[in-house]
């Protein structure tokens, strides 16, 4: 099946977020075949993108997707309240049916908002049935996802999950969601990273948010044991010094920032600009809708405003849009697959309306995406060349 997206204002994000102009995008099967003027394809479905912005789908690099079933449950709490209520009380009570419903709802929420790729950092794979339910929900939703699997046994179950669900390349892949030395101790961290090595999987870990001394010691421990060689995403990292961030960048690590939850939960001030200055791939994440929004527009606005509020006026809307797309793709290990409209990549594409009251009169398309757009502007969404949202409405899974 081929789809021809005609006459849209095309915005690409590699090597930088740039307005390319009024162009066409040809989708052939699952991939982008061409971007250019006056493209034609006799057998293609034509989507008229006149007056629309055409851009790559957003990439959320860290979200506890199952928590969509518990929205705003700790809206006014701090990180200790989150751990007490969500992790201490709700997580242990979830059945496989519960986590399936939460993951399906959360993934569909992402698609509705133009988030086409998601790293699902899960803490509720309590049993094989829970793990299978989590994967089934992601598959059913139509989203592209990396399951951040938090192992809860000596490793056989992690291997089973990989071999059962992720042997064949496709929309779904897997990472090890590690607790890390700051939360679970050094012995556990050694096991987690070695498991990731044995299964040939990347690591995603909450790190650098337990105080500056803890952040530095833990990173030094990982470095001293040769663990930084494994591709690793460091979530939050609010307590890392600039030289810590440089070490992360130099060893191929990436950073996932949750700009709203980091402040509302009292974790710390987002390190968006400092991480980028260190040279690490930087991405944005919703973290959890138990205490924050689930759309990328809110996250981009927050990250942009916070960084500018620090006096970093060189930080632009183009920078933050790239973090929400190509930066996210690099963070979750899919830079060759998604994140831009490069021909040959997967056709994960979003069309935004510019005729809504909040978008009318747009002069700078990228500025408008970051500062003015919301989910009501998301008209059409494609994942791997398949339309999952059309005319402003999600297509049933």
Beta strands, then each sheet from edge to edge (+ up, - down):
strand 1: 2-12
strand 2: 18-28
strand 3: 31-36
strand 4: 45-48
strand 5: 52-56
strand 6: 58-63
strand 7: 115-122
strand 8: 144-149
strand 9: 172-178
strand 10: 203-207
strand 11: 232-236
strand 12: 254-257
strand 13: 281-284
strand 14: 349-353
strand 15: 378-383
strand 16: 386-390
strand 17: 393-394
sheet 1: 3+ 2- 1+ 4+
sheet 2: 3+ 2- 1+ 5+ 14- 15+ 16- 17+
sheet 3: 6+ 7+ 8+ 9+ 10+ 11+ 12+ 13+
end
